[in-house]
Amino acid sequence: MNQADLKARYDAVMMNAFGVPKRVFARGEGIHLWDTDGNRYTDLLSGLAVNALGHAHPGVTTAVAGQLDQLGHVSNFFASEPQIRLAERLAAFTGVEPTRVFFTNSGTEANEAAFKLTRLTGRTKVVVMEGSFHGRTMGALALTSNPKYREPFEPLPGEVFFVPFGDESALRAAVDNRTAAILLETVQGENGVVPAPEGFLAAARRIADDAGALLWIDEVQTGLGRCGDYLAHRADGITADLITMAKALGNGFPIGACLATGRAAELLHPGQHGTTFGGNPVAAAAGNAVLDALESGVLENARATGAWLVRALGELSHPQILEVRGRGMLLGIVLREEIAARVSDDALDAGWVINAPRPSVLRVAPPLIATPEDLAGFVDALPALLDGHG
Ligand SMILES: *Cc1c(COP(=O)(O)O)cnc(C)c1O
């Protein structure tokens, strides 16, 4: 069935949450996607930083199919070995013992779990960054700064205070002994790939410690290799009390996790939180397969390809490109004019999947398995795409 017919059927039956889909895809393999008309695309967005291992990764496919065949679901009255093993492996990334894990099905749910944990400190204030994105459920939305997302749904859970991202003195002024947690992203992906300024995470760690507050880092987009490390904030030499992750964890199979370290690891007690699907053996098997791949060369590849891509984009010296920012394989190409949405559409027509998180920013987040050879064609094509506008 062709694109136009499928879009018409979509339009007739789907809630209008996402606008008109730009394509209906039929198949993916590695870094490539094919639409229902058979056109091929190179995926430089990874389903929003999800498909770290690309599409139809054999390790994930085998793990998921095998686990579903053996044991698909048991509820959280019971446990499964893949879930325990995945929790052990994630806990080892935090640099803190003990670390305990609560599994969820998405990023926003990981943040809901963490938000509830902050309340169990006996404090109720949370200090969050302007430009933040933490999800769309009511709790996570209360922590998300974009008024367009928030305002139709107010009142949201209260005592959330926003400070400018990267402003150490504003953060210090906002945090006091009623503050349960400081929440931030290492790189604000949805805000247009804005990295925290040098030293800001360490400052946030100190400010949290001085006030007896928790430091909560949202690694939903940045974690699991996307920025070149298992947890991006560990590269800043700090540890966190709460860490949330999701996107890349299952390579497309839905799974998220909330990690709590040190005293925060002991906050949650039976009956205070729950989930039916979270930590399901199939999702856990997907997570273990992703970690297997990251540990056997994909993480190193992401670092090398990311460094190459920053260099290659910089060497374009295109007048429309003001800056290439980000970390690892999460990059924002900052444009002089607000043409990113149109450039992104043209790129799609030319067979490159990217997106425009801000009017003047293109986001490039290729699968972590991509090589410079895979991405060179995009770098070559970009100047003409930019010249087509502005
Ligand atoms: C995507 C994202 C979320 C929300 O994750 P969902 O799985 O869409 O609920 C939360 N935080 C950050 C930083 C994200 O990028």
The ligand as a Gaussian input file, in Angstrom:
#p B3LYP/6-31G(d) Opt

LIG

0 1
 C       12.742000      11.368000      25.535000
 C       13.058000      11.903000      26.865000
 C       12.227000      11.670000      27.982000
 C       10.894000      10.971000      27.855000
 O       11.014000       9.656000      27.445000
 P        9.713000       8.901000      26.869000
 O       10.182000       7.500000      26.669000
 O        9.324000       9.599000      25.611000
 O        8.661000       8.996000      27.900000
 C       12.650000      12.127000      29.210000
 N       13.805000      12.781000      29.351000
 C       14.628000      13.035000      28.312000
 C       15.902000      13.761000      28.548000
 C       14.274000      12.617000      27.034000
 O       15.069000      12.905000      26.002000

